[in-house]
Amino acid sequence: MSSAPTLRHERKILRSVGAPATLAAIDEVGRGALAGPVAVGVVVIDIDTPSAPRGVRDSKACPAAERQALAPRIRAWARQSGVGMASSQEIDAVGIIGALALAAVRALNSVGARPDVVLLDGNHNWLRRACPGVRVETLVSGDATCAAVAAASILAKVTRDQQMVRWHDHYPAYGWAGNKGYASPEHLDALARWGPTPHHRLSWSLPGVADGPGMHSPPAQSS
């Protein structure tokens, strides 16, 4: 069983920057979905921030009920926190990496002052062009080892899931309340039968959509 993430790596970075300094941990969800936005969570901490709330870990390893319970505790614990999203239309317009950068800038803007350093999950600094002059550190599997990154992933996941559940009420055939826009059998069957909705990423090669964008989806339902 893997150990719980800690703030050890975040504090090491903060000490290297020097006091007073703030670190923004960033993680994204929804990159591989067929429908819906991509969401980026940000959690800002400093050297005096205490250990994360018990139970914080990578959102993919955290059951939905636990994520929902942890979200308000994370917001109360962090110095600042926020979530930014970029729509499927924006993904189509600028690509997934451009959309991630848009969502991250929105998340950072929501917390006010720019941090001294950003800790980004993964090995690709997709924030480089969107945040020139900001020091960005990347860490593979940061959401598994760094508590602030894991906390950011939980906030992003909870916020995006809530949006997909709301849209499920309008397009129930696609099963978004359960699959959250990812390629489940129910979702693929609906795509093959009805085609894409306005919330699908039309620039992608959507499975089961033989004729591409423009097929008619079932009428939207009232919530």
N, C-alpha and C positions, 0 to 999 in steps of 0.2 A: 504494500500500500504506500503510495507516495506521500511525502510529508506536506503539511499545509504551507502555502506561500507565506513569506515574511516580508518585512521592509528592509532586510539586510542590504540588498543591492541598491535600493533607492537611497538609503542613508549613506552608502559609500559614494554614490554620485554627488549627493548634496554636500558631503564633506569636501569633495574635490572642487566644488564650485566656491565654497566659502560662505559664511553666514553674513547677512541673512539671505537665504536663497529659497526659492520655491521650485518644486518639480511637478510637472503635469504628466501623469501616467495616462496613456491612450491605448485603447483597443477598439476593434471594429467587429460588427456582426452583420450578416446578411450579404456578404460578398458573393457567395455562391448560389444565392436564391434565384429563382426564375421570375419572381414577382415581388413587388414591394421595394421599399427604400433600402439603402445601406445606412447603418447607424454607427456613429462613433461616440464612445463614452470617454469622458475625461475626469480624472480625479486629481486634485491638487493637494500636495502635502508639503510640509517643511520638516526640518530636522527634529522639531519638537512634537510632531504628530505621533500619538501613541499607536500601539499595535492595532491592526485592523479588527473589526468585529469578528467574533468567533464564527466560523462557518464560511468565511469568504474564501472562494477558490474559483478557478476557471469556470465561467458560466456554463460551458458544455458539460461539466462534471457535476453541476448543481441542479437538483430537481426544480421544476417551475415554482412550486409552492415556497421552497427555500429562497429562491431568487427574489420573489415578490416580498417576502418578509425581510430579507436583507437590504433591499433597496433603500428604504427610509433610514435604516441604521447607518448605511454607508454615507448617505447625504449628511446626516448629523455628525458623523465622525470626520469626514474630509474637511479640509480648510475651505475648498470650493469644489463643486462638481457640476457637470452638465452633460447633455447629450445633443449632438447635432445629427441631422439626417439629410440625405440627398435622394431625391425622388427617382423613380424608374425613368422618367423623361430626361432627367439630368444625366443619368447613367448612359442613356442612349445618345445624348448630345456630346458628352465629353469623355465617355469611357469610364470603366470602373475605377481606375486609379485617380482620374480627375475628380470623380464623384466622391471618393474617399477623402481627398484633400478638401473639397467643398464642405463636406460634413464635419471634418476635423476643425476647420476654421470657424464654422458656426458654433461648435462645441466650445472652442477656446474663447470665442467672443462672448459666450454666455457667462463665463466665469470672470470676466473683467480683465485685469492687468495680465499681460503676457508673463508666463513663467520664465525662470532663468534657464531651465533645461526641460526637455521633453524626453520621456522614456516611451519608446514606441515598440509594441509587440511585433516580432518578426525580424527579418533580416533586410528588408527593403525600406529605405527612407523615402516614402512617398509624400512626405511633408516638405521636402527640401525646397521646391519651387514656391509652395504656398506660404511658407513661413521663413523667408530669407532672414538671415541674421540670428535665428534662434538655434541654440545648440540642441541637436537631436541625437539621442543614444538609441540604438536598436538592440533588441535582445530576443533571440529565438526562444520560443516557449516561455516568454515573459509572463503570460497569463497563468502559467503553472507554478512559477517560482516567486513572482513578485506580487505582494498583496495589493499594492495600489493598482497594478495593471489588471489583476483579477477583479478588483472592485469596479474598475471602469468597464470591464466586459459585462459584468452583471447589470450595471445601469443601462448600457446600450441594449442588451438582450431584453430586459424587461420593457423598455420603452418601445422597441421595435415590435415585440410580440403583441403588446397592447394595440398598436396600430393595425397589425394584421388581423387581430380578432375583430376589431371594429369593421374592417373591410369585409371580413367573412360574412357579416350580416347582409351585405349588399350583393355578394357573389358566393353564396353558400356551396355551389356545385364544385368549387375548386378546393374546398376543405382547408382553407387558410387558418381556421381556428386551431387545427391540429398540426398541419405541416408548415405553417408560417411562411408559405411561399416557396418552399423547397420542393424538390422533385419526388414527391410521394406517388404511389400508384394512383390514388384518387385524383391528385392534381394532374398527372399526365393523361389520365382518361378524359378529364374535363377539357384539357387543352385539345386533345384529338377530336373531341366531339364538337366543342363550341368555339375553339380558337382563343386568342388572347383577349384579355380585358385591358382597359386603360392603365391598369397597374402592372402589366407585364413589361419586361424589358425587351422591347420589340427589335432591338438591334442584335439580340442574341439568336442563336439557332435553337429555337424552342422545340423541344422534343414533341413529336406528334403533330406539329403544325406544318403540314405538307405544303400549303400554299403561302406560307409566310404571313406577315402582318396584313390586317385588313379583314380577316375572317370575323364573322359576327359572333359575339359572346352572348350568353343568355341574358335576358333583361335583368337589370339591377333590381334587387329586392329592397323594400323599405326596411329600415332598422326598427 
